[in-house]
Amino acid sequence: MREKDPIVRLREHLLREGLLDEAADGELVGRAHREVDEAVAFARESPYPAPEEALEHVFA
């Protein structure tokens, strides 16, 4: 399935067409990793919600 991954295929297409270079790709990947790391840290440092809030916004 990795061969069909649309993200990988788009990256390869952009590189092949000269619309993306390795440096810019590295910067984008690095930025994405930092954002995910920050979100994980925020979630881990946040207090658990009160039990009565557990299902808020789950079933609209």
HTML snippet that shows the backbone in 3Dmol.js (N, CA, C, O; Angstrom):
<script src="https://3Dmol.org/build/3Dmol-min.js"></script>
<div id="view" style="width:600px;height:400px;position:relative"></div>
<script>
const pdb = `
ATOM      1  N   MET A   1       0.815  -1.191   0.000  1.00  0.00           N
ATOM      2  CA  MET A   1       0.000   0.000   0.000  1.00  0.00           C
ATOM      3  C   MET A   1       0.863   1.263   0.000  1.00  0.00           C
ATOM      4  O   MET A   1       0.429   2.309  -0.482  1.00  0.00           O
ATOM      5  N   ARG A   2       2.071   1.172   0.533  1.00  0.00           N
ATOM      6  CA  ARG A   2       2.922   2.361   0.552  1.00  0.00           C
ATOM      7  C   ARG A   2       3.223   2.877  -0.851  1.00  0.00           C
ATOM      8  O   ARG A   2       3.416   4.077  -1.046  1.00  0.00           O
ATOM      9  N   GLU A   3       3.262   1.980  -1.818  1.00  0.00           N
ATOM     10  CA  GLU A   3       3.516   2.398  -3.192  1.00  0.00           C
ATOM     11  C   GLU A   3       2.373   3.257  -3.723  1.00  0.00           C
ATOM     12  O   GLU A   3       2.569   4.050  -4.644  1.00  0.00           O
ATOM     13  N   LYS A   4       1.196   3.105  -3.155  1.00  0.00           N
ATOM     14  CA  LYS A   4       0.031   3.858  -3.592  1.00  0.00           C
ATOM     15  C   LYS A   4      -0.270   5.052  -2.687  1.00  0.00           C
ATOM     16  O   LYS A   4      -1.248   5.765  -2.910  1.00  0.00           O
ATOM     17  N   ASP A   5       0.554   5.272  -1.678  1.00  0.00           N
ATOM     18  CA  ASP A   5       0.336   6.364  -0.730  1.00  0.00           C
ATOM     19  C   ASP A   5       0.285   7.692  -1.484  1.00  0.00           C
ATOM     20  O   ASP A   5       1.266   8.067  -2.125  1.00  0.00           O
ATOM     21  N   PRO A   6      -0.847   8.414  -1.421  1.00  0.00           N
ATOM     22  CA  PRO A   6      -0.959   9.656  -2.176  1.00  0.00           C
ATOM     23  C   PRO A   6       0.024  10.736  -1.729  1.00  0.00           C
ATOM     24  O   PRO A   6       0.437  11.567  -2.538  1.00  0.00           O
ATOM     25  N   ILE A   7       0.399  10.734  -0.463  1.00  0.00           N
ATOM     26  CA  ILE A   7       1.346  11.741   0.007  1.00  0.00           C
ATOM     27  C   ILE A   7       2.720  11.495  -0.608  1.00  0.00           C
ATOM     28  O   ILE A   7       3.370  12.426  -1.082  1.00  0.00           O
ATOM     29  N   VAL A   8       3.152  10.252  -0.597  1.00  0.00           N
ATOM     30  CA  VAL A   8       4.449   9.901  -1.187  1.00  0.00           C
ATOM     31  C   VAL A   8       4.426  10.173  -2.690  1.00  0.00           C
ATOM     32  O   VAL A   8       5.382  10.713  -3.246  1.00  0.00           O
ATOM     33  N   ARG A   9       3.337   9.798  -3.333  1.00  0.00           N
ATOM     34  CA  ARG A   9       3.246  10.009  -4.777  1.00  0.00           C
ATOM     35  C   ARG A   9       3.244  11.492  -5.122  1.00  0.00           C
ATOM     36  O   ARG A   9       3.871  11.889  -6.105  1.00  0.00           O
ATOM     37  N   LEU A  10       2.563  12.317  -4.347  1.00  0.00           N
ATOM     38  CA  LEU A  10       2.554  13.758  -4.593  1.00  0.00           C
ATOM     39  C   LEU A  10       3.952  14.328  -4.395  1.00  0.00           C
ATOM     40  O   LEU A  10       4.408  15.142  -5.198  1.00  0.00           O
ATOM     41  N   ARG A  11       4.636  13.907  -3.330  1.00  0.00           N
ATOM     42  CA  ARG A  11       6.004  14.383  -3.085  1.00  0.00           C
ATOM     43  C   ARG A  11       6.897  14.048  -4.262  1.00  0.00           C
ATOM     44  O   ARG A  11       7.638  14.903  -4.747  1.00  0.00           O
ATOM     45  N   GLU A  12       6.833  12.811  -4.723  1.00  0.00           N
ATOM     46  CA  GLU A  12       7.659  12.394  -5.852  1.00  0.00           C
ATOM     47  C   GLU A  12       7.324  13.187  -7.107  1.00  0.00           C
ATOM     48  O   GLU A  12       8.222  13.561  -7.861  1.00  0.00           O
ATOM     49  N   HIS A  13       6.052  13.444  -7.337  1.00  0.00           N
ATOM     50  CA  HIS A  13       5.631  14.233  -8.498  1.00  0.00           C
ATOM     51  C   HIS A  13       6.182  15.654  -8.408  1.00  0.00           C
ATOM     52  O   HIS A  13       6.727  16.172  -9.383  1.00  0.00           O
ATOM     53  N   LEU A  14       6.043  16.277  -7.253  1.00  0.00           N
ATOM     54  CA  LEU A  14       6.532  17.640  -7.071  1.00  0.00           C
ATOM     55  C   LEU A  14       8.044  17.723  -7.244  1.00  0.00           C
ATOM     56  O   LEU A  14       8.550  18.672  -7.842  1.00  0.00           O
ATOM     57  N   LEU A  15       8.767  16.733  -6.722  1.00  0.00           N
ATOM     58  CA  LEU A  15      10.217  16.698  -6.905  1.00  0.00           C
ATOM     59  C   LEU A  15      10.566  16.523  -8.377  1.00  0.00           C
ATOM     60  O   LEU A  15      11.445  17.212  -8.895  1.00  0.00           O
ATOM     61  N   ARG A  16       9.892  15.620  -9.039  1.00  0.00           N
ATOM     62  CA  ARG A  16      10.154  15.327 -10.444  1.00  0.00           C
ATOM     63  C   ARG A  16       9.880  16.550 -11.323  1.00  0.00           C
ATOM     64  O   ARG A  16      10.612  16.796 -12.281  1.00  0.00           O
ATOM     65  N   GLU A  17       8.839  17.311 -11.009  1.00  0.00           N
ATOM     66  CA  GLU A  17       8.466  18.480 -11.800  1.00  0.00           C
ATOM     67  C   GLU A  17       9.250  19.736 -11.414  1.00  0.00           C
ATOM     68  O   GLU A  17       9.093  20.789 -12.033  1.00  0.00           O
ATOM     69  N   GLY A  18      10.090  19.617 -10.393  1.00  0.00           N
ATOM     70  CA  GLY A  18      10.878  20.765  -9.965  1.00  0.00           C
ATOM     71  C   GLY A  18      10.101  21.777  -9.147  1.00  0.00           C
ATOM     72  O   GLY A  18      10.552  22.908  -8.969  1.00  0.00           O
ATOM     73  N   LEU A  19       8.941  21.386  -8.648  1.00  0.00           N
ATOM     74  CA  LEU A  19       8.121  22.283  -7.845  1.00  0.00           C
ATOM     75  C   LEU A  19       8.464  22.209  -6.365  1.00  0.00           C
ATOM     76  O   LEU A  19       7.978  23.005  -5.561  1.00  0.00           O
ATOM     77  N   LEU A  20       9.306  21.243  -6.016  1.00  0.00           N
ATOM     78  CA  LEU A  20       9.741  21.040  -4.644  1.00  0.00           C
ATOM     79  C   LEU A  20      11.170  20.539  -4.691  1.00  0.00           C
ATOM     80  O   LEU A  20      11.514  19.697  -5.521  1.00  0.00           O
ATOM     81  N   ASP A  21      12.003  21.057  -3.799  1.00  0.00           N
ATOM     82  CA  ASP A  21      13.361  20.526  -3.720  1.00  0.00           C
ATOM     83  C   ASP A  21      13.550  19.849  -2.364  1.00  0.00           C
ATOM     84  O   ASP A  21      12.712  19.979  -1.471  1.00  0.00           O
ATOM     85  N   GLU A  22      14.641  19.138  -2.224  1.00  0.00           N
ATOM     86  CA  GLU A  22      14.881  18.360  -1.004  1.00  0.00           C
ATOM     87  C   GLU A  22      14.918  19.247   0.241  1.00  0.00           C
ATOM     88  O   GLU A  22      14.444  18.849   1.305  1.00  0.00           O
ATOM     89  N   ALA A  23      15.482  20.450   0.105  1.00  0.00           N
ATOM     90  CA  ALA A  23      15.571  21.349   1.259  1.00  0.00           C
ATOM     91  C   ALA A  23      14.184  21.776   1.722  1.00  0.00           C
ATOM     92  O   ALA A  23      13.890  21.746   2.917  1.00  0.00           O
ATOM     93  N   ALA A  24      13.336  22.173   0.786  1.00  0.00           N
ATOM     94  CA  ALA A  24      11.977  22.598   1.135  1.00  0.00           C
ATOM     95  C   ALA A  24      11.183  21.422   1.691  1.00  0.00           C
ATOM     96  O   ALA A  24      10.412  21.580   2.638  1.00  0.00           O
ATOM     97  N   ASP A  25      11.371  20.247   1.104  1.00  0.00           N
ATOM     98  CA  ASP A  25      10.685  19.057   1.601  1.00  0.00           C
ATOM     99  C   ASP A  25      11.098  18.772   3.038  1.00  0.00           C
ATOM    100  O   ASP A  25      10.252  18.484   3.884  1.00  0.00           O
ATOM    101  N   GLY A  26      12.382  18.852   3.313  1.00  0.00           N
ATOM    102  CA  GLY A  26      12.867  18.630   4.673  1.00  0.00           C
ATOM    103  C   GLY A  26      12.289  19.627   5.652  1.00  0.00           C
ATOM    104  O   GLY A  26      11.958  19.280   6.785  1.00  0.00           O
ATOM    105  N   GLU A  27      12.169  20.878   5.208  1.00  0.00           N
ATOM    106  CA  GLU A  27      11.599  21.910   6.065  1.00  0.00           C
ATOM    107  C   GLU A  27      10.127  21.620   6.364  1.00  0.00           C
ATOM    108  O   GLU A  27       9.685  21.760   7.505  1.00  0.00           O
ATOM    109  N   LEU A  28       9.365  21.215   5.336  1.00  0.00           N
ATOM    110  CA  LEU A  28       7.951  20.888   5.532  1.00  0.00           C
ATOM    111  C   LEU A  28       7.778  19.700   6.468  1.00  0.00           C
ATOM    112  O   LEU A  28       6.928  19.721   7.358  1.00  0.00           O
ATOM    113  N   VAL A  29       8.577  18.677   6.268  1.00  0.00           N
ATOM    114  CA  VAL A  29       8.488  17.487   7.118  1.00  0.00           C
ATOM    115  C   VAL A  29       8.869  17.852   8.551  1.00  0.00           C
ATOM    116  O   VAL A  29       8.213  17.414   9.496  1.00  0.00           O
ATOM    117  N   GLY A  30       9.911  18.641   8.715  1.00  0.00           N
ATOM    118  CA  GLY A  30      10.333  19.065  10.049  1.00  0.00           C
ATOM    119  C   GLY A  30       9.259  19.870  10.757  1.00  0.00           C
ATOM    120  O   GLY A  30       9.009  19.680  11.947  1.00  0.00           O
ATOM    121  N   ARG A  31       8.620  20.777  10.010  1.00  0.00           N
ATOM    122  CA  ARG A  31       7.559  21.590  10.593  1.00  0.00           C
ATOM    123  C   ARG A  31       6.381  20.714  11.017  1.00  0.00           C
ATOM    124  O   ARG A  31       5.804  20.917  12.086  1.00  0.00           O
ATOM    125  N   ALA A  32       6.030  19.753  10.187  1.00  0.00           N
ATOM    126  CA  ALA A  32       4.925  18.850  10.525  1.00  0.00           C
ATOM    127  C   ALA A  32       5.250  18.037  11.781  1.00  0.00           C
ATOM    128  O   ALA A  32       4.397  17.865  12.652  1.00  0.00           O
ATOM    129  N   HIS A  33       6.474  17.542  11.869  1.00  0.00           N
ATOM    130  CA  HIS A  33       6.875  16.773  13.059  1.00  0.00           C
ATOM    131  C   HIS A  33       6.833  17.641  14.313  1.00  0.00           C
ATOM    132  O   HIS A  33       6.406  17.180  15.372  1.00  0.00           O
ATOM    133  N   ARG A  34       7.272  18.893  14.201  1.00  0.00           N
ATOM    134  CA  ARG A  34       7.239  19.796  15.362  1.00  0.00           C
ATOM    135  C   ARG A  34       5.803  20.050  15.806  1.00  0.00           C
ATOM    136  O   ARG A  34       5.509  20.048  17.002  1.00  0.00           O
ATOM    137  N   GLU A  35       4.903  20.269  14.834  1.00  0.00           N
ATOM    138  CA  GLU A  35       3.503  20.514  15.191  1.00  0.00           C
ATOM    139  C   GLU A  35       2.893  19.308  15.895  1.00  0.00           C
ATOM    140  O   GLU A  35       2.165  19.464  16.875  1.00  0.00           O
ATOM    141  N   VAL A  36       3.181  18.126  15.410  1.00  0.00           N
ATOM    142  CA  VAL A  36       2.657  16.910  16.048  1.00  0.00           C
ATOM    143  C   VAL A  36       3.260  16.757  17.437  1.00  0.00           C
ATOM    144  O   VAL A  36       2.544  16.445  18.389  1.00  0.00           O
ATOM    145  N   ASP A  37       4.560  16.971  17.566  1.00  0.00           N
ATOM    146  CA  ASP A  37       5.207  16.865  18.877  1.00  0.00           C
ATOM    147  C   ASP A  37       4.612  17.855  19.868  1.00  0.00           C
ATOM    148  O   ASP A  37       4.400  17.518  21.033  1.00  0.00           O
ATOM    149  N   GLU A  38       4.339  19.091  19.407  1.00  0.00           N
ATOM    150  CA  GLU A  38       3.739  20.096  20.277  1.00  0.00           C
ATOM    151  C   GLU A  38       2.327  19.684  20.693  1.00  0.00           C
ATOM    152  O   GLU A  38       1.945  19.863  21.849  1.00  0.00           O
ATOM    153  N   ALA A  39       1.559  19.139  19.764  1.00  0.00           N
ATOM    154  CA  ALA A  39       0.200  18.705  20.082  1.00  0.00           C
ATOM    155  C   ALA A  39       0.212  17.561  21.083  1.00  0.00           C
ATOM    156  O   ALA A  39      -0.614  17.527  21.995  1.00  0.00           O
ATOM    157  N   VAL A  40       1.136  16.628  20.925  1.00  0.00           N
ATOM    158  CA  VAL A  40       1.247  15.500  21.850  1.00  0.00           C
ATOM    159  C   VAL A  40       1.646  16.011  23.234  1.00  0.00           C
ATOM    160  O   VAL A  40       1.088  15.582  24.244  1.00  0.00           O
ATOM    161  N   ALA A  41       2.610  16.927  23.274  1.00  0.00           N
ATOM    162  CA  ALA A  41       3.037  17.478  24.563  1.00  0.00           C
ATOM    163  C   ALA A  41       1.880  18.208  25.242  1.00  0.00           C
ATOM    164  O   ALA A  41       1.680  18.068  26.449  1.00  0.00           O
ATOM    165  N   PHE A  42       1.120  18.984  24.471  1.00  0.00           N
ATOM    166  CA  PHE A  42      -0.028  19.696  25.024  1.00  0.00           C
ATOM    167  C   PHE A  42      -1.037  18.710  25.614  1.00  0.00           C
ATOM    168  O   PHE A  42      -1.544  18.911  26.717  1.00  0.00           O
ATOM    169  N   ALA A  43      -1.318  17.649  24.870  1.00  0.00           N
ATOM    170  CA  ALA A  43      -2.289  16.655  25.335  1.00  0.00           C
ATOM    171  C   ALA A  43      -1.800  15.967  26.609  1.00  0.00           C
ATOM    172  O   ALA A  43      -2.579  15.745  27.537  1.00  0.00           O
ATOM    173  N   ARG A  44      -0.539  15.638  26.651  1.00  0.00           N
ATOM    174  CA  ARG A  44      -0.001  14.947  27.828  1.00  0.00           C
ATOM    175  C   ARG A  44       0.033  15.844  29.061  1.00  0.00           C
ATOM    176  O   ARG A  44      -0.129  15.369  30.185  1.00  0.00           O
ATOM    177  N   GLU A  45       0.245  17.141  28.847  1.00  0.00           N
ATOM    178  CA  GLU A  45       0.343  18.082  29.960  1.00  0.00           C
ATOM    179  C   GLU A  45      -1.018  18.597  30.406  1.00  0.00           C
ATOM    180  O   GLU A  45      -1.129  19.190  31.479  1.00  0.00           O
ATOM    181  N   SER A  46      -2.043  18.383  29.612  1.00  0.00           N
ATOM    182  CA  SER A  46      -3.385  18.873  29.940  1.00  0.00           C
ATOM    183  C   SER A  46      -4.042  17.953  30.954  1.00  0.00           C
ATOM    184  O   SER A  46      -3.807  16.745  30.954  1.00  0.00           O
ATOM    185  N   PRO A  47      -4.864  18.529  31.815  1.00  0.00           N
ATOM    186  CA  PRO A  47      -5.571  17.687  32.788  1.00  0.00           C
ATOM    187  C   PRO A  47      -6.645  16.861  32.082  1.00  0.00           C
ATOM    188  O   PRO A  47      -7.151  17.244  31.028  1.00  0.00           O
ATOM    189  N   TYR A  48      -6.977  15.732  32.681  1.00  0.00           N
ATOM    190  CA  TYR A  48      -8.065  14.919  32.161  1.00  0.00           C
ATOM    191  C   TYR A  48      -9.374  15.694  32.329  1.00  0.00           C
ATOM    192  O   TYR A  48      -9.534  16.438  33.297  1.00  0.00           O
ATOM    193  N   PRO A  49     -10.294  15.526  31.405  1.00  0.00           N
ATOM    194  CA  PRO A  49     -11.591  16.195  31.579  1.00  0.00           C
ATOM    195  C   PRO A  49     -12.389  15.514  32.684  1.00  0.00           C
ATOM    196  O   PRO A  49     -12.132  14.370  33.058  1.00  0.00           O
ATOM    197  N   ALA A  50     -13.341  16.242  33.179  1.00  0.00           N
ATOM    198  CA  ALA A  50     -14.242  15.658  34.181  1.00  0.00           C
ATOM    199  C   ALA A  50     -15.029  14.539  33.506  1.00  0.00           C
ATOM    200  O   ALA A  50     -15.354  14.641  32.324  1.00  0.00           O
ATOM    201  N   PRO A  51     -15.336  13.481  34.235  1.00  0.00           N
ATOM    202  CA  PRO A  51     -16.065  12.352  33.625  1.00  0.00           C
ATOM    203  C   PRO A  51     -17.357  12.774  32.925  1.00  0.00           C
ATOM    204  O   PRO A  51     -17.705  12.207  31.889  1.00  0.00           O
ATOM    205  N   GLU A  52     -18.070  13.752  33.470  1.00  0.00           N
ATOM    206  CA  GLU A  52     -19.327  14.175  32.847  1.00  0.00           C
ATOM    207  C   GLU A  52     -19.103  14.901  31.516  1.00  0.00           C
ATOM    208  O   GLU A  52     -20.050  15.097  30.755  1.00  0.00           O
ATOM    209  N   GLU A  53     -17.875  15.297  31.233  1.00  0.00           N
ATOM    210  CA  GLU A  53     -17.563  15.954  29.965  1.00  0.00           C
ATOM    211  C   GLU A  53     -17.067  14.967  28.890  1.00  0.00           C
ATOM    212  O   GLU A  53     -16.834  15.354  27.745  1.00  0.00           O
ATOM    213  N   ALA A  54     -16.914  13.715  29.269  1.00  0.00           N
ATOM    214  CA  ALA A  54     -16.281  12.745  28.381  1.00  0.00           C
ATOM    215  C   ALA A  54     -16.986  12.582  27.036  1.00  0.00           C
ATOM    216  O   ALA A  54     -16.326  12.345  26.025  1.00  0.00           O
ATOM    217  N   LEU A  55     -18.290  12.702  27.005  1.00  0.00           N
ATOM    218  CA  LEU A  55     -19.005  12.498  25.759  1.00  0.00           C
ATOM    219  C   LEU A  55     -19.486  13.788  25.090  1.00  0.00           C
ATOM    220  O   LEU A  55     -20.239  13.746  24.117  1.00  0.00           O
ATOM    221  N   GLU A  56     -19.047  14.933  25.617  1.00  0.00           N
ATOM    222  CA  GLU A  56     -19.430  16.198  24.997  1.00  0.00           C
ATOM    223  C   GLU A  56     -18.862  16.262  23.582  1.00  0.00           C
ATOM    224  O   GLU A  56     -17.708  15.902  23.352  1.00  0.00           O
ATOM    225  N   HIS A  57     -19.652  16.705  22.670  1.00  0.00           N
ATOM    226  CA  HIS A  57     -19.273  16.898  21.266  1.00  0.00           C
ATOM    227  C   HIS A  57     -18.989  15.580  20.538  1.00  0.00           C
ATOM    228  O   HIS A  57     -18.446  15.593  19.433  1.00  0.00           O
ATOM    229  N   VAL A  58     -19.344  14.461  21.135  1.00  0.00           N
ATOM    230  CA  VAL A  58     -19.131  13.166  20.459  1.00  0.00           C
ATOM    231  C   VAL A  58     -20.360  12.828  19.630  1.00  0.00           C
ATOM    232  O   VAL A  58     -20.245  12.442  18.467  1.00  0.00           O
ATOM    233  N   PHE A  59     -21.522  12.973  20.224  1.00  0.00           N
ATOM    234  CA  PHE A  59     -22.768  12.674  19.531  1.00  0.00           C
ATOM    235  C   PHE A  59     -23.530  13.980  19.381  1.00  0.00           C
ATOM    236  O   PHE A  59     -24.108  14.490  20.341  1.00  0.00           O
ATOM    237  N   ALA A  60     -23.524  14.507  18.187  1.00  0.00           N
ATOM    238  CA  ALA A  60     -24.186  15.807  17.967  1.00  0.00           C
ATOM    239  C   ALA A  60     -25.633  15.647  17.630  1.00  0.00           C
ATOM    240  O   ALA A  60     -26.330  16.638  17.416  1.00  0.00           O
TER     241      ALA A  60
END
`;
const viewer = $3Dmol.createViewer("view");
viewer.addModel(pdb, "pdb");
viewer.setStyle({}, {cartoon: {color: "spectrum"}});
viewer.zoomTo();
viewer.render();
</script>
